[in-house]
Amino acid sequence: MTRDERLEHIWSIISGRPALDAVELMNVGINLLRVDMTRDCRFHYATTDAGGRAANVVQAKAEWLYLIRVPGMLKALALTERVDQLARGAAIARAIYSRP
């Protein structure tokens, strides 16, 4: 299973649930992870699809783009693994807390 397939599977866990909540949880994790990074590492993220335009509506899907900028492949791979773990944790947390 490729990294993209793993992430797609992770986000499918929250399919039909408030997806934007999981993205927000992941962003909190990313921002907390910044504290542990060295000064030469950077995260960038952007909303590519917030699920819709209606206000006060729980959207079933959300899509954000995350970019990692580091000087070296080993650091990039290590940081990518931590971001993957954050994505899994956010998806699991959202799935658990949205159960009836």
C-alpha positions in Angstrom: 0.0 0.0 0.0 1.5 3.4 -1.0 1.6 6.4 1.3 -1.2 8.0 -0.7 -3.4 4.9 -0.5 -2.8 4.8 3.3 -3.8 8.4 3.7 -6.9 7.9 1.5 -7.9 5.0 3.7 -7.3 7.0 6.8 -9.6 9.8 5.6 -12.2 7.3 4.5 -12.7 6.5 8.1 -14.4 9.9 8.6 -16.4 9.6 5.4 -19.9 11.0 6.1 -18.8 12.6 9.3 -17.8 16.2 9.9 -14.6 16.1 7.9 -13.6 19.6 8.6 -13.3 18.8 12.3 -10.6 16.1 11.5 -8.7 18.7 9.4 -8.8 21.2 12.3 -7.5 18.5 14.6 -4.7 17.8 12.3 -3.9 21.5 12.0 -3.6 21.7 15.8 -1.2 18.7 15.7 0.8 20.3 12.9 1.1 23.5 14.9 2.2 21.7 18.0 4.7 19.7 16.0 6.3 23.0 14.9 7.6 23.4 18.4 9.8 20.3 18.1 11.1 21.1 14.6 14.5 22.7 13.9 14.5 26.2 12.4 15.3 24.9 8.9 12.0 23.0 8.6 8.7 24.5 7.5 5.1 23.4 7.1 2.7 25.0 4.7 -0.9 24.2 4.3 -3.9 25.4 2.4 -7.6 24.6 2.1 -8.3 23.2 -1.3 -11.9 22.1 -0.6 -13.8 23.0 2.6 -16.7 20.9 1.6 -19.1 23.6 0.5 -20.1 27.3 0.8 -23.1 27.1 3.2 -22.5 28.5 6.6 -23.5 26.6 9.7 -23.6 23.3 7.8 -21.5 20.2 8.8 -19.7 19.2 5.7 -19.1 15.5 4.9 -15.7 16.1 3.1 -12.8 18.5 3.3 -9.4 18.6 1.6 -6.3 20.4 2.6 -2.9 20.5 1.0 0.1 20.0 3.3 3.7 20.8 2.2 6.8 20.0 4.1 10.0 21.9 3.4 13.2 20.5 4.9 16.9 20.5 3.8 17.5 16.8 3.3 15.7 13.6 2.4 16.1 11.9 5.8 14.5 14.8 7.6 11.8 14.9 5.0 11.0 11.2 5.5 11.0 11.5 9.3 8.7 14.6 9.2 6.4 13.0 6.7 6.0 10.0 8.9 5.0 12.2 11.8 2.5 14.1 9.6 1.1 10.7 8.5 0.7 9.8 12.2 -1.1 13.1 12.9 -3.5 12.4 10.0 -4.3 8.9 11.4 -4.8 10.3 14.9 -7.1 13.1 13.7 -9.2 10.6 11.6 -9.5 8.2 14.5 -10.3 10.9 17.0 -13.0 12.3 14.8 -14.5 8.8 14.1 -14.5 8.0 17.8 -16.2 11.3 18.9 -18.8 11.3 16.2 -20.3 7.9 17.1 -23.9 8.0 18.3 
